[in-house]
Amino acid sequence: MIKVTLTTTNGSTKGMQFDTKQNVLDFIDGMANTLPLGIAVCVDAPLIGIHSGWVQGKKVLQTN
């Protein structure tokens, strides 16, 4: 299992585990598209060489 830790800019953390490196990379790619624009999350997955990698949100929220 590959342990991944997500940390928000306010310091909240969440641990997750994935079976393969590809699953981790797919999750990170998808996360950028689901996070709102202006939101960032730090990703740590030392086992696969990701140390303090920041993912920036790309999702534009629609206003009515």
C-alpha positions as CSV (number, residue, x, y, z in Angstrom):
1,M,0.0,0.0,0.0
2,I,1.1,3.5,-0.8
3,K,0.3,6.0,2.0
4,V,-0.7,9.5,0.8
5,T,-1.1,12.5,3.1
6,L,-3.2,15.5,2.0
7,T,-2.7,18.7,3.9
8,T,-4.8,21.9,3.4
9,T,-3.4,25.4,3.7
10,N,-5.0,25.7,7.2
11,G,-3.2,22.6,8.4
12,S,-5.9,19.9,8.3
13,T,-4.7,16.5,7.2
14,K,-6.1,13.4,5.8
15,G,-4.4,10.1,5.1
16,M,-5.3,7.8,2.2
17,Q,-3.8,4.6,0.9
18,F,-3.6,3.4,-2.7
19,D,-2.7,0.0,-4.3
20,T,-0.5,1.3,-7.1
21,K,1.5,4.4,-8.1
22,Q,-0.7,4.8,-11.1
23,N,-3.8,5.0,-8.9
24,V,-2.1,7.8,-6.9
25,L,-1.2,9.7,-10.0
26,D,-4.7,9.4,-11.4
27,F,-6.1,10.6,-8.1
28,I,-3.8,13.7,-8.1
29,D,-4.7,14.5,-11.7
30,G,-8.4,14.3,-11.0
31,M,-8.1,16.3,-7.7
32,A,-6.9,19.4,-9.6
33,N,-10.1,19.4,-11.6
34,T,-12.4,19.0,-8.6
35,L,-10.8,21.6,-6.3
36,P,-12.2,25.1,-6.7
37,L,-9.9,27.7,-8.4
38,G,-7.8,29.3,-5.7
39,I,-7.7,26.3,-3.4
40,A,-4.5,24.3,-2.9
41,V,-3.7,21.0,-1.2
42,C,-0.3,19.6,-0.3
43,V,0.3,16.0,-1.3
44,D,3.0,13.8,0.4
45,A,3.6,10.3,-0.9
46,P,7.3,9.6,0.0
47,L,7.2,6.0,-1.1
48,I,6.8,7.1,-4.8
49,G,8.9,10.3,-4.5
50,I,6.2,13.0,-3.9
51,H,7.3,15.3,-1.2
52,S,5.3,18.4,-0.4
53,G,3.8,18.6,-3.9
54,W,1.1,21.3,-4.1
55,V,-2.0,20.7,-6.3
56,Q,-3.8,23.9,-7.4
57,G,-7.6,23.8,-8.0
58,K,-8.8,24.4,-11.6
59,K,-12.5,24.1,-11.2
60,V,-14.3,27.4,-11.9
61,L,-17.4,27.8,-9.8
62,Q,-20.5,29.0,-11.6
63,T,-22.5,31.9,-10.2
64,N,-26.1,32.3,-11.0
